[in-house]
Amino acid sequence: MAIENFIQKSSDLSSSIPPLVATKIKEILKKENKDDTVDVYSKENVKIFDIIVNARREICIACVSIDQIFSFNYIEVFKSILKNNIKLKILLCDPHSDLLNHIKYLTVFPNIYESLTSCLSKLCNMKIVSLSTKELSNFEIRIYKTIIPHNIIIIDRDIQASGIILVEPYLFGITSQNRKIYQISKRKNQEIFDLHFKSFLKLWETSPEYSCEWEEL
């Protein structure tokens, strides 16, 4: 009986809303629900390799260490990408940051220092040994000294049809393999896409370039 009364009251309330107000409410709801869905995947179900190798113009990556997000041989993939005249920007945590221990606990990444220094070593070795002058002009490594809330991969930010962002938010106490990946399409979610890229760009612009001296390898 209580449920029936509730349903009746709800019906009475909706019928008492003036037509103009009801139209405005529908417009607001429609605006908030406009094809802005974000796809959510378990990590093992995201085809990161396919997304990376199909980039057409630029790839931006921000994470603690690339070893944490890529299960494939990313050095060989990066070499192939750079040969195709695609820009590659990589933003990694500063291995000497005072915040590294805090980042380790946030990301549940116990071997963070070893993984990070190994990753930087591989990238620097690739940069110094394997890349042509043209490829070097499209490749840059920078290091941040703060805590970021997620891993992020941005593909083709300037191309409406193929622009994709993959976001892996850090959840305290949740290991990498148990976190979710959010896939944001520039075509379907331009406002959300641009917001995430703007955040990446702010961090990129305030982060120093990693020098890749031989003694660091």
C-alpha positions in Angstrom: 0.0 0.0 0.0 2.8 2.4 0.9 4.5 1.7 -2.5 1.2 2.4 -4.3 0.8 5.7 -2.5 4.4 6.7 -3.4 3.8 5.9 -7.1 0.6 7.8 -7.0 2.3 10.8 -5.4 5.1 10.7 -8.0 2.6 10.6 -10.8 0.6 13.5 -9.3 3.9 15.5 -8.9 5.0 15.0 -12.5 1.6 15.9 -13.9 1.6 19.1 -11.8 4.8 20.4 -13.4 4.0 23.1 -16.0 4.8 22.1 -19.6 7.5 24.7 -20.0 9.3 23.6 -16.9 9.0 20.0 -17.9 10.5 20.8 -21.3 13.4 22.6 -19.6 14.0 19.6 -17.3 14.1 17.2 -20.3 16.6 19.5 -22.1 18.9 19.5 -19.0 18.7 15.8 -18.7 19.3 15.3 -22.4 22.4 17.6 -22.2 23.8 15.8 -19.3 23.4 12.4 -21.0 24.5 13.3 -24.5 26.5 10.4 -25.9 29.2 11.0 -23.3 29.6 7.5 -22.2 33.1 6.4 -21.2 34.0 2.8 -21.8 35.4 0.9 -18.8 37.5 -2.2 -19.1 39.4 -4.7 -17.0 43.1 -4.3 -17.6 43.4 -7.6 -19.5 40.6 -6.6 -21.9 42.2 -3.3 -23.1 44.0 -3.7 -26.4 46.7 -1.2 -25.5 49.1 -2.7 -28.1 46.7 -2.3 -30.9 45.8 1.3 -29.9 49.5 2.3 -29.6 50.6 0.8 -33.0 47.7 2.4 -34.8 48.5 5.9 -33.7 48.7 8.3 -36.6 50.4 11.4 -35.3 51.3 11.6 -31.6 51.4 9.5 -28.4 51.7 11.0 -24.9 52.2 8.9 -21.9 52.3 9.8 -18.2 52.8 7.1 -15.6 55.1 6.0 -12.8 57.0 3.5 -14.9 56.1 2.1 -18.3 56.8 -1.4 -17.1 53.7 -1.1 -14.9 51.3 -0.5 -17.8 52.7 -2.3 -20.8 53.2 -6.1 -20.9 54.7 -6.1 -24.4 58.2 -5.1 -25.5 57.6 -1.4 -25.6 61.1 -0.4 -26.7 60.7 -2.3 -30.0 57.2 -0.8 -30.4 58.5 2.7 -29.7 61.2 2.3 -32.3 58.7 1.2 -34.9 56.4 4.2 -34.0 59.2 6.7 -34.3 60.3 5.3 -37.7 56.7 6.2 -38.9 57.3 9.9 -38.0 55.0 9.8 -35.0 55.8 12.0 -32.0 56.3 10.3 -28.7 56.2 12.2 -25.4 56.9 10.2 -22.2 56.4 11.6 -18.7 57.8 9.5 -15.8 58.2 9.9 -12.1 61.6 11.4 -11.0 63.4 8.4 -9.4 65.0 10.9 -6.9 61.7 12.5 -5.9 61.1 12.9 -2.2 57.5 11.7 -2.8 58.5 8.3 -4.3 57.7 6.4 -1.1 54.2 8.0 -1.0 53.7 7.2 -4.7 54.8 3.6 -4.0 52.0 3.2 -1.4 49.4 4.9 -3.5 50.1 2.8 -6.6 50.8 -0.5 -4.7 54.1 -0.7 -6.6 56.6 -2.2 -4.1 59.6 -2.3 -6.6 58.9 1.2 -7.9 62.5 2.5 -7.8 64.0 -0.5 -9.5 61.3 -0.6 -12.2 61.6 3.2 -12.8 65.4 3.2 -13.1 65.3 0.2 -15.4 62.6 1.8 -17.6 64.6 5.1 -17.9 67.7 3.1 -18.7 65.9 1.2 -21.6 64.5 4.5 -22.9 67.8 6.3 -22.8 69.7 3.4 -24.4 67.1 3.5 -27.2 67.5 7.3 -27.5 71.3 7.3 -27.6 72.0 4.1 -29.6 69.0 3.4 -31.9 67.4 6.6 -33.1 68.2 8.7 -36.1 68.3 12.5 -36.0 64.8 12.7 -37.3 63.4 10.2 -34.8 65.2 12.0 -32.0 63.3 15.2 -32.9 60.0 13.4 -32.3 61.0 11.8 -29.0 61.2 13.4 -25.6 61.3 12.1 -22.0 60.5 14.3 -19.0 60.2 13.6 -15.3 57.7 14.9 -12.8 58.3 15.5 -9.1 54.8 15.4 -7.8 52.0 12.8 -7.4 49.6 12.3 -10.3 46.3 10.5 -9.8 46.5 8.1 -12.7 48.4 6.5 -15.6 47.3 8.1 -18.9 48.0 7.4 -22.5 46.8 10.0 -25.1 46.6 9.1 -28.8 46.3 11.6 -31.6 45.0 14.5 -29.6 44.5 16.6 -32.7 42.6 14.1 -34.7 38.8 14.0 -34.1 38.2 10.6 -35.5 41.1 8.6 -33.9 41.8 10.6 -30.7 41.7 8.2 -27.7 42.7 8.6 -24.0 43.2 5.6 -21.7 43.1 6.6 -18.1 43.9 4.2 -15.2 43.0 5.9 -11.9 45.1 5.0 -8.9 42.9 3.6 -6.1 44.7 3.4 -2.8 45.3 -0.2 -1.8 44.3 -1.6 -5.2 47.0 -3.3 -7.3 47.5 -2.4 -10.9 46.1 -5.7 -12.3 42.8 -5.0 -10.4 42.3 -1.4 -11.5 40.1 -0.4 -14.4 40.9 1.4 -17.6 38.7 4.2 -18.8 38.7 4.8 -22.6 37.7 8.2 -23.7 37.0 8.9 -27.3 37.6 12.5 -28.6 34.8 12.0 -31.2 32.2 11.1 -28.5 33.6 12.9 -25.5 35.5 15.9 -26.7 35.0 18.0 -23.5 36.2 15.2 -21.2 39.1 14.4 -23.7 40.3 18.0 -23.8 40.1 18.3 -20.0 42.4 15.3 -19.5 44.8 16.5 -22.2 44.9 20.0 -20.6 45.9 18.4 -17.3 48.6 16.4 -19.0 49.9 19.4 -20.8 50.2 21.5 -17.6 52.3 18.8 -16.0 54.4 18.3 -19.1 55.2 22.0 -19.4 56.3 22.2 -15.7 58.5 19.0 -15.8 62.2 19.1 -16.8 63.6 17.0 -19.6 65.5 13.8 -18.6 69.1 14.2 -19.7 69.9 10.5 -20.5 73.6 10.8 -19.7 75.6 7.6 -20.2 76.4 7.4 -16.5 72.7 7.1 -15.8 72.4 3.9 -17.8 
